[in-house]
Amino acid sequence: VRPHAERAARKLGIAPAVLIAQAALESGWGRGQIAYADGRPSFNLFGIKATAGWRGDRVTVSTLEFVNGVPERRREQFRAYADLEAAFTDYVK
């Protein structure tokens, strides 16, 4: 992920390590990546949800959300990308 993090970090004016750390945190060091039902990766390292305005691919997964401080298991839609470069590009936007 480093080359993608370096390009994105330059655009954001931050250290690449910040983006790498966030990707590691959000994905459980890659062990908890969001994936399609058939196991294909979504390349969504940052846990970005697919809101109504998102026009790209989506992946629906079970997630733990906190509603008014109470943990609640839900099925939510997340953005899916063709590759890591697309994920970092979207993150910058």
DSSP file with accessible surface (Angstrom, degrees, kcal/mol):
  #  RESIDUE AA STRUCTURE BP1 BP2  ACC     N-H-->O    O-->H-N    N-H-->O    O-->H-N    TCO  KAPPA ALPHA  PHI   PSI    X-CA   Y-CA   Z-CA
    1    1 A V     >        0   0   74      0, 0.0     4,-2.6     0, 0.0     3,-0.3   0.000 360.0 360.0 360.0 -15.6    0.0    0.0    0.0
    2    2 A R  H  >  +     0   0  126      1,-0.2     4,-2.9     2,-0.2     5,-0.2   0.889 360.0  50.0 -55.3 -47.5    3.0    2.3    0.5
    3    3 A P  H  > S+     0   0   67      0, 0.0     4,-2.0     0, 0.0    -1,-0.2   0.915 114.6  45.9 -60.1 -37.3    3.2    3.7   -3.1
    4    4 A H  H  > S+     0   0   41     -3,-0.3     4,-2.4     1,-0.2     5,-0.2   0.909 112.9  50.0 -69.1 -41.4   -0.5    4.5   -3.0
    5    5 A A  H  X S+     0   0    0     -4,-2.6     4,-2.8     1,-0.2    -1,-0.2   0.890 108.8  53.1 -63.9 -38.9   -0.3    6.1    0.4
    6    6 A E  H  X S+     0   0   69     -4,-2.9     4,-2.0    -5,-0.2    -2,-0.2   0.927 110.8  45.5 -63.8 -45.5    2.7    8.2   -0.7
    7    7 A R  H  X S+     0   0   98     -4,-2.0     4,-1.5    -5,-0.2    -2,-0.2   0.937 116.7  45.2 -63.0 -46.0    0.8    9.6   -3.7
    8    8 A A  H  X S+     0   0    4     -4,-2.4     4,-1.9     1,-0.2    -2,-0.2   0.914 110.9  53.7 -64.6 -41.6   -2.3   10.3   -1.6
    9    9 A A  H  X>S+     0   0    2     -4,-2.8     5,-2.0     1,-0.2     4,-1.7   0.879 104.4  54.9 -63.0 -38.8   -0.3   11.8    1.3
   10   10 A R  H  <5S+     0   0  173     -4,-2.0    -1,-0.2     1,-0.2    -2,-0.2   0.920 109.6  47.5 -59.6 -42.9    1.4   14.3   -1.0
   11   11 A K  H  <5S+     0   0  146     -4,-1.5    -1,-0.2     1,-0.2    -2,-0.2   0.845 117.7  41.9 -66.8 -33.5   -2.0   15.5   -2.2
   12   12 A L  H  <5S-     0   0   70     -4,-1.9    -1,-0.2     2,-0.1    -2,-0.2   0.591 107.3-123.8 -89.5 -14.3   -3.3   15.8    1.4
   13   13 A G  T  <5S+     0   0   68     -4,-1.7     2,-0.3     1,-0.3    -3,-0.2   0.853  71.8 112.8  74.2  34.1   -0.1   17.3    2.8
   14   14 A I  S   <S-     0   0   69     -5,-2.0    -1,-0.3    -6,-0.1    -2,-0.1  -0.826  75.3 -84.6-129.2 172.5    0.3   14.6    5.4
   15   15 A A    >>  -     0   0   53     -2,-0.3     3,-1.5     1,-0.1     4,-0.8  -0.553  32.3-129.1 -77.1 139.6    2.8   11.8    6.1
   16   16 A P  H 3> S+     0   0   31      0, 0.0     4,-2.4     0, 0.0     3,-0.4   0.835 106.0  68.7 -57.2 -31.4    2.2    8.5    4.3
   17   17 A A  H 3> S+     0   0   61      1,-0.2     4,-2.6     2,-0.2     5,-0.2   0.811  92.0  59.9 -59.1 -29.7    2.4    6.7    7.6
   18   18 A V  H <> S+     0   0   77     -3,-1.5     4,-2.2     2,-0.2    -1,-0.2   0.937 108.5  42.6 -64.1 -45.8   -0.8    8.4    8.7
   19   19 A L  H  X S+     0   0    0     -4,-0.8     4,-2.6    -3,-0.4    -2,-0.2   0.897 114.3  50.7 -68.9 -39.7   -2.7    6.8    5.8
   20   20 A I  H  X S+     0   0   43     -4,-2.4     4,-2.5     2,-0.2    -2,-0.2   0.927 110.9  49.7 -63.2 -42.1   -1.0    3.4    6.3
   21   21 A A  H  X S+     0   0   56     -4,-2.6     4,-2.7    -5,-0.2    -2,-0.2   0.914 111.3  48.1 -64.1 -41.8   -1.9    3.5   10.0
   22   22 A Q  H  X S+     0   0   57     -4,-2.2     4,-3.1     2,-0.2     5,-0.2   0.929 111.6  49.8 -66.3 -41.5   -5.5    4.3    9.3
   23   23 A A  H  X S+     0   0    5     -4,-2.6     4,-1.9     1,-0.2     7,-0.3   0.910 112.2  48.8 -61.7 -41.0   -5.8    1.6    6.7
   24   24 A A  H  X>S+     0   0   10     -4,-2.5     5,-3.1    -5,-0.2     4,-0.6   0.927 113.9  46.1 -63.9 -44.0   -4.2   -0.9    9.2
   25   25 A L  H ><5S+     0   0  135     -4,-2.7     3,-0.9     1,-0.2    -2,-0.2   0.946 114.9  45.5 -63.9 -49.4   -6.6    0.2   12.0
   26   26 A E  H 3<5S+     0   0   95     -4,-3.1    -1,-0.2     1,-0.2    -2,-0.2   0.804 120.7  38.7 -67.1 -29.8   -9.8    0.1    9.8
   27   27 A S  H 3<>S-     0   0    8     -4,-1.9     5,-3.1    -5,-0.2    -1,-0.2   0.324 109.3-114.2-104.9   7.7   -8.9   -3.3    8.2
   28   28 A G  T X<5S-     0   0   29     -3,-0.9     3,-1.6    -4,-0.6    -3,-0.2   0.942  80.9 -49.3  59.7  45.5   -7.5   -5.0   11.3
   29   29 A W  T 3 <S-     0   0  194     -5,-3.1    -1,-0.2     1,-0.3    -5,-0.1   0.843 109.6 -54.1  59.2  34.8   -4.1   -5.1    9.6
   30   30 A G  T > 5S+     0   0   31     -7,-0.3     3,-0.7    -6,-0.3    -1,-0.3   0.313 122.9 102.1  86.8  -8.6   -5.7   -6.6    6.5
   31   31 A R  T < 5S+     0   0  205     -3,-1.6    -3,-0.2     1,-0.2    -2,-0.1   0.728  84.1  42.6 -80.3 -21.7   -7.4   -9.4    8.4
   32   32 A G  T 3 <S+     0   0   50     -5,-3.1    -1,-0.2     2,-0.0    -4,-0.1  -0.130  78.6 154.8-117.6  37.8  -10.8   -7.8    8.4
   33   33 A Q    <   -     0   0   80     -3,-0.7     2,-0.3    -6,-0.2    12,-0.1  -0.354  51.8-106.6 -66.7 146.5  -11.0   -6.4    4.9
   34   34 A I        +     0   0   24     10,-0.6     8,-2.0    -2,-0.0    10,-0.4  -0.569  49.7 179.7 -73.1 127.7  -14.5   -5.8    3.4
   35   35 A A  B     -A   41   0A  33     -2,-0.3     5,-0.1     6,-0.2     2,-0.0  -0.923  30.9-103.5-132.9 156.7  -15.1   -8.5    0.8
   36   36 A Y    >   -     0   0   41      4,-3.0     3,-2.3    -2,-0.3    23,-0.1  -0.287  46.8 -99.7 -66.7 164.2  -17.8   -9.6   -1.6
   37   37 A A  T 3  S+     0   0  119      1,-0.3    -1,-0.1     2,-0.1    22,-0.0   0.812 125.5  55.5 -58.7 -29.6  -19.8  -12.6   -0.6
   38   38 A D  T 3  S-     0   0  108      2,-0.1    -1,-0.3     1,-0.0    -2,-0.0   0.398 124.0-103.5 -86.8   5.0  -17.7  -14.7   -3.0
   39   39 A G  S <  S+     0   0   54     -3,-2.3    -2,-0.1     1,-0.3    -1,-0.0   0.305  73.2 141.8  95.1  -9.7  -14.5  -13.6   -1.2
   40   40 A R        -     0   0  131      1,-0.1    -4,-3.0    -5,-0.1    -1,-0.3  -0.408  56.0-109.9 -63.6 142.4  -13.2  -11.1   -3.7
   41   41 A P  B     -A   35   0A  58      0, 0.0    -6,-0.2     0, 0.0    -1,-0.1  -0.415  15.6-156.0 -74.7 148.4  -11.7   -8.0   -2.1
   42   42 A S        -     0   0    0     -8,-2.0    39,-3.1    -2,-0.1    41,-0.1   0.546  29.0-136.2 -93.2 -12.1  -13.4   -4.7   -2.2
   43   43 A F        +     0   0   58     -9,-0.4     2,-1.4     1,-0.2     3,-0.1   0.640  57.1 142.0  62.0  16.9  -10.1   -2.8   -1.7
   44   44 A N    >   +     0   0    3    -10,-0.4     3,-0.6     1,-0.2   -10,-0.6  -0.678  15.6 164.1 -88.2  86.6  -12.0   -0.6    0.8
   45   45 A L  T 3   +     0   0   10     -2,-1.4    -1,-0.2     1,-0.2   -19,-0.2   0.599  69.2  53.2 -78.6 -13.1   -9.2   -0.2    3.4
   46   46 A F  T 3  S-     0   0   10     -3,-0.1    -1,-0.2   -20,-0.1    -2,-0.1   0.367 104.5-118.2-108.4   3.0  -10.8    2.8    5.1
   47   47 A G    <   +     0   0   25     -3,-0.6     2,-0.5     1,-0.2    -2,-0.1   0.845  47.3 174.5  66.5  34.7  -14.3    1.5    5.8
   48   48 A I        -     0   0   40     31,-0.1    31,-2.5     1,-0.1    -1,-0.2  -0.626  23.7-135.7 -80.8 122.9  -16.0    4.1    3.7
   49   49 A K  B     -B   78   0B  68     -2,-0.5     2,-1.1    29,-0.3    29,-0.3  -0.400  13.9-116.8 -77.3 154.0  -19.7    3.5    3.4
   50   50 A A        -     0   0   11     27,-2.0    27,-0.2     9,-0.2    -1,-0.1  -0.783  40.1-170.8 -91.4  96.7  -21.6    3.7    0.2
   51   51 A T    >   -     0   0   83     -2,-1.1     3,-1.9     1,-0.1    -3,-0.0  -0.229  42.9 -85.0 -79.4 178.3  -24.1    6.6    0.8
   52   52 A A  T 3  S+     0   0   89      1,-0.3    -1,-0.1    -2,-0.0    -2,-0.0   0.811 127.7  54.5 -57.1 -32.2  -26.9    7.5   -1.5
   53   53 A G  T 3  S+     0   0   54      2,-0.0     2,-0.3     0, 0.0    -1,-0.3   0.592  80.2 109.9 -81.2  -8.3  -24.6    9.6   -3.7
   54   54 A W    <   -     0   0   40     -3,-1.9    -4,-0.0     1,-0.1     4,-0.0  -0.523  42.7-177.0 -72.6 127.4  -22.1    6.9   -4.4
   55   55 A R        +     0   0  212     -2,-0.3    -1,-0.1     2,-0.0     3,-0.1   0.361  53.5  84.1-106.6   4.1  -22.3    5.7   -8.0
   56   56 A G  S    S-     0   0   34      1,-0.2    25,-0.1    25,-0.0    -2,-0.0  -0.156  91.0 -55.9 -95.2-169.0  -19.7    2.9   -7.8
   57   57 A D        -     0   0  108     23,-0.5    23,-2.0    -2,-0.1     2,-0.3  -0.277  52.7-152.0 -66.2 156.7  -19.9   -0.8   -6.8
   58   58 A R  E     -C   79   0B  81     21,-0.2     2,-0.4    -3,-0.1    21,-0.2  -0.948  11.0-158.2-132.7 151.7  -21.1   -1.7   -3.4
   59   59 A V  E     -C   78   0B   6     19,-2.3    19,-2.9    -2,-0.3     2,-0.5  -0.999  12.6-148.7-129.0 130.3  -20.5   -4.5   -0.9
   60   60 A T  E     +C   77   0B  59     -2,-0.4     2,-0.3    17,-0.2    17,-0.2  -0.892  29.1 160.0-102.4 124.5  -23.0   -5.4    1.8
   61   61 A V  E     -C   76   0B  29     15,-2.4    15,-2.7    -2,-0.5     2,-0.3  -0.942  44.4 -99.0-138.7 161.1  -21.6   -6.8    5.0
   62   62 A S  E     +C   75   0B  58     -2,-0.3     2,-0.3    13,-0.2    13,-0.2  -0.635  49.1 172.4 -78.2 135.0  -22.5   -7.2    8.6
   63   63 A T  E     -C   74   0B  30     11,-3.2    11,-2.9    -2,-0.3     2,-0.7  -0.963  35.5-116.8-143.2 158.2  -21.0   -4.5   10.8
   64   64 A L  E     -C   73   0B  76     -2,-0.3     2,-0.3     9,-0.2     9,-0.2  -0.889  36.5-178.5-100.0 117.0  -21.2   -3.4   14.4
   65   65 A E  E     -C   72   0B  43      7,-2.9     7,-3.1    -2,-0.7     2,-0.6  -0.865  23.5-133.2-113.2 150.3  -22.5    0.2   14.7
   66   66 A F  E     -C   71   0B 136     -2,-0.3     2,-0.6     5,-0.2     3,-0.1  -0.925  20.5-172.6-106.6 118.4  -23.0    2.3   17.8
   67   67 A V  E >  S-C   70   0B  44      3,-2.7     3,-1.9    -2,-0.6    -2,-0.0  -0.954  77.6 -20.9-113.8 112.9  -26.4    4.0   18.0
   68   68 A N  T 3  S-     0   0  162     -2,-0.6    -1,-0.2     1,-0.3    -2,-0.0   0.888 129.4 -52.2  53.1  39.4  -26.7    6.4   20.9
   69   69 A G  T 3  S+     0   0   63      1,-0.2    -1,-0.3    -3,-0.1    -3,-0.0   0.440 115.8 115.8  82.2  -0.7  -23.9    4.5   22.5
   70   70 A V  E <   - C   0  67B  88     -3,-1.9    -3,-2.7     2,-0.0    -1,-0.2  -0.891  67.7-123.4-106.2 125.8  -25.5    1.1   22.2
   71   71 A P  E     - C   0  66B  75      0, 0.0     2,-0.4     0, 0.0    -5,-0.2  -0.439  33.5-179.1 -68.4 136.3  -23.8   -1.5   19.9
   72   72 A E  E     - C   0  65B  79     -7,-3.1    -7,-2.9    -2,-0.1     2,-0.4  -0.987  25.3-133.0-141.1 126.3  -26.0   -2.8   17.2
   73   73 A R  E     + C   0  64B 161     -2,-0.4     2,-0.3    -9,-0.2    -9,-0.2  -0.660  39.4 166.3 -79.3 128.5  -25.3   -5.4   14.5
   74   74 A R  E     - C   0  63B  93    -11,-2.9   -11,-3.2    -2,-0.4     2,-0.6  -0.954  41.1-120.2-138.7 161.5  -26.4   -4.2   11.1
   75   75 A R  E     + C   0  62B 166     -2,-0.3     2,-0.3   -13,-0.2   -13,-0.2  -0.927  43.7 176.2-100.6 121.7  -26.0   -5.0    7.4
   76   76 A E  E     - C   0  61B  43    -15,-2.7   -15,-2.4    -2,-0.6     2,-0.4  -0.911  29.1-120.7-128.6 155.5  -24.5   -1.9    5.7
   77   77 A Q  E     - C   0  60B  81     -2,-0.3   -27,-2.0   -17,-0.2     2,-0.3  -0.813  28.6-171.5 -98.1 134.5  -23.3   -1.1    2.2
   78   78 A F  E     -BC  49  59B  13    -19,-2.9   -19,-2.3    -2,-0.4   -29,-0.3  -0.877  30.5 -96.6-121.5 154.5  -19.6   -0.1    1.7
   79   79 A R  E     - C   0  58B  46    -31,-2.5     2,-0.4    -2,-0.3   -21,-0.2  -0.404  35.4-154.4 -67.8 144.3  -17.9    1.3   -1.3
   80   80 A A        -     0   0    5    -23,-2.0   -23,-0.5    -2,-0.1     2,-0.3  -0.958   8.1-162.3-122.1 143.1  -16.0   -1.2   -3.5
   81   81 A Y        -     0   0   17    -39,-3.1   -37,-0.1    -2,-0.4     3,-0.1  -0.862  28.2-126.2-124.1 158.9  -13.0   -0.3   -5.7
   82   82 A A  S    S-     0   0   87     -2,-0.3     2,-0.3     1,-0.1   -39,-0.1   0.793  89.5 -18.6 -72.0 -28.4  -11.3   -2.0   -8.6
   83   83 A D  S  > S-     0   0   69    -41,-0.1     4,-1.5   -40,-0.1    -1,-0.1  -0.945  77.4 -82.6-165.3 177.7   -7.9   -1.8   -6.9
   84   84 A L  H  > S+     0   0   41     -2,-0.3     4,-2.4     1,-0.2     5,-0.2   0.867 121.2  59.7 -64.0 -36.9   -5.9   -0.1   -4.1
   85   85 A E  H  > S+     0   0  100      1,-0.2     4,-2.5     2,-0.2    -1,-0.2   0.932 105.2  48.7 -58.7 -43.7   -5.2    2.9   -6.3
   86   86 A A  H  > S+     0   0   34      1,-0.2     4,-2.3     2,-0.2    -1,-0.2   0.884 109.6  53.4 -64.0 -36.6   -8.9    3.7   -6.7
   87   87 A A  H  X S+     0   0    1     -4,-1.5     4,-2.1     2,-0.2    -2,-0.2   0.935 111.8  43.3 -64.2 -46.1   -9.4    3.3   -3.0
   88   88 A F  H  X S+     0   0    5     -4,-2.4     4,-2.1     2,-0.2    -2,-0.2   0.887 112.1  54.1 -68.7 -36.7   -6.7    5.9   -2.1
   89   89 A T  H  X S+     0   0   54     -4,-2.5     4,-1.6    -5,-0.2    -2,-0.2   0.928 110.7  46.2 -62.1 -44.2   -7.9    8.2   -4.9
   90   90 A D  H  < S+     0   0   22     -4,-2.3    -1,-0.2     1,-0.2    -2,-0.2   0.903 108.4  56.6 -65.4 -39.8  -11.4    8.2   -3.5
   91   91 A Y  H  < S+     0   0   66     -4,-2.1    -1,-0.2     1,-0.2    -2,-0.2   0.916 105.2  51.6 -57.6 -42.7  -10.0    8.7    0.1
   92   92 A V  H  <        0   0   40     -4,-2.1    -1,-0.2     1,-0.2    -2,-0.2   0.896 360.0 360.0 -62.6 -39.3   -8.3   11.9   -1.1
   93   93 A K     <        0   0  194     -4,-1.6    -1,-0.2    -5,-0.2    -2,-0.2   0.828 360.0 360.0 -65.0 360.0  -11.6   13.2   -2.6
